[in-house]
C-alpha cells in the first residue's frame, strides 16, 4: 500500500469514488456501444450481447480487483479458489441464459455465435487492461491529488 494512502474511517471517500468512476464509466460506455451496434437489427441480440458483455466485464473486473495495487500478472491465478468457483458458476449461469430455451424465453435472449463471444471476451479484456493501467496510475502524483 502506498504510504500516501491513509486508512479512512469513512466507507465512501474520494479514493473509492474515483475508483468507482474509473470502473463504471468505461463499463457503461462499452455496454451502450454494444447495444447501439445491434439494436437496429435485432433487439433480442442487442439485449443478449449487452447483458453478456456486462457479465464479461464483471468477470474480468473480479479477477483484476483481487488486489488494489498488485498487477494480476504477478499474482497466482489459482490462489483464490472461491473466486474461481464463483466465476465458473456465473459463467455456467450465463450460458444457461444464452443457450437454454426456457431461460431464453424468460430473459428474452438469443444464442450467440463465436464472433459475438469474441467481442464479449474482448470487452472484458479491455476492462482488465483499464484496471491494470489504474494500478500503474496509483503510484503517480496525479492519482494522489485526486484521492486526497
C-alpha positions in Angstrom: 0.0 0.0 0.0 1.4 3.4 -0.9 2.4 5.5 2.1 0.2 8.4 1.0 -2.8 6.1 1.2 -4.4 6.8 4.6 -6.9 4.4 6.1 -10.1 6.3 6.3 -12.9 5.6 8.7 -15.4 6.6 6.1 -16.8 3.9 3.9 -17.0 6.2 0.9 -14.1 8.5 0.4 -12.5 10.3 -2.6 -10.3 7.3 -3.5 -13.4 5.0 -3.6 -15.4 7.5 -5.6 -12.5 7.9 -8.1 -12.2 4.1 -8.4 -16.0 3.7 -8.9 -16.0 6.3 -11.7 -12.8 4.8 -13.2 -14.6 1.5 -13.5 -18.2 2.4 -14.1 -17.8 4.9 -16.9 -15.9 2.6 -19.3 -18.3 -0.3 -18.4 -21.3 1.8 -19.2 -19.7 3.2 -22.3 -18.9 -0.3 -23.6 -22.4 -1.6 -22.9 -24.0 1.4 -24.6 -21.7 0.9 -27.6 -22.5 -2.8 -27.9 -26.3 -2.2 -27.6 -26.2 0.6 -30.1 -24.4 -1.6 -32.7 -27.1 -4.3 -32.5 -30.5 -2.9 -31.6 -31.4 -1.6 -35.0 -31.0 -5.1 -36.5 -32.2 -7.4 -33.7 -33.4 -6.2 -30.3 -33.1 -9.7 -28.7 -29.5 -10.0 -29.9 -28.7 -6.5 -28.7 -30.1 -7.4 -25.3 -28.2 -10.6 -25.2 -24.9 -9.0 -26.3 -25.3 -6.2 -23.8 -26.1 -8.5 -20.9 -23.3 -10.9 -21.7 -20.8 -8.0 -22.2 -21.7 -6.6 -18.8 -21.3 -10.1 -17.2 -17.9 -10.4 -19.0 -16.8 -7.0 -17.7 -17.6 -8.2 -14.2 -15.7 -11.4 -14.7 -12.5 -9.7 -15.7 -13.0 -6.9 -13.1 -13.3 -9.5 -10.4 -10.0 -11.1 -11.5 -8.3 -7.7 -11.8 -9.6 -6.4 -8.4 -8.1 -9.1 -6.3 -5.5 -6.5 -5.3 -5.7 -2.8 -5.2 -2.0 -2.3 -6.1 -0.5 -5.6 -7.3 -0.8 -6.5 -11.0 -2.7 -9.6 -12.0 0.4 -10.7 -13.9 2.4 -11.0 -10.7 -0.4 -12.8 -8.7 -1.0 -16.5 -8.5 -4.1 -17.1 -10.7 -5.2 -20.1 -8.7 -4.7 -18.6 -5.2 -8.4 -17.7 -4.7 -10.3 -20.9 -5.3 -13.6 -19.4 -4.0 -13.4 -16.6 -6.6 -12.6 -19.1 -9.4 -15.5 -21.3 -8.3 -17.8 -18.3 -8.3 -16.6 -17.3 -11.8 -17.2 -20.8 -13.1 -20.7 -20.8 -11.6 -21.6 -17.4 -13.0 -20.2 -18.4 -16.4 -22.4 -21.5 -16.3 -25.5 -19.4 -15.4 -24.7 -17.1 -18.3 -24.5 -20.0 -20.7 -27.9 -21.2 -19.4 -29.4 -17.7 -20.0 -28.0 -17.6 -23.5 -28.5 -21.2 -24.7 -31.3 -22.9 -22.8 -34.7 -22.3 -24.4 -36.6 -21.8 -21.2 -34.1 -19.2 -19.9 -34.0 -17.6 -23.4 -37.8 -17.0 -23.1 -37.6 -15.8 -19.6 -34.7 -13.3 -20.2 -35.6 -12.6 -23.9 -32.1 -13.6 -25.1 -30.8 -15.5 -28.2 -27.9 -17.7 -28.8 -24.5 -16.1 -29.6 -22.1 -17.2 -32.2 -18.3 -17.4 -32.0 -17.5 -13.9 -33.3 -20.0 -12.4 -30.8 -18.4 -14.3 -28.0 -15.0 -12.9 -29.1 -16.4 -9.4 -28.9 -17.8 -10.1 -25.4 -14.5 -11.5 -24.2 -12.6 -8.7 -25.9 -14.6 -6.1 -23.9 -13.7 -8.0 -20.7 -10.1 -7.9 -21.6 -10.3 -4.2 -22.2 -11.6 -3.8 -18.7 -8.7 -5.9 -17.4 -6.2 -3.5 -19.2 -8.0 -0.5 -17.8 -7.7 -1.8 -14.2 -4.0 -2.6 -14.8 -3.5 0.9 -16.0 -5.1 2.2 -12.8 -2.7 0.1 -10.7 0.2 1.9 -12.5 -1.5 5.3 -12.1 -2.0 4.8 -8.4 1.7 5.4 -7.9 1.6 8.8 -9.7 1.1 12.3 -8.2 -2.0 12.8 -10.4 -3.9 10.0 -8.7 -2.6 11.1 -5.3 -4.1 14.6 -5.8 -7.4 13.1 -6.9 -7.7 10.9 -3.9 -6.8 13.4 -1.2 
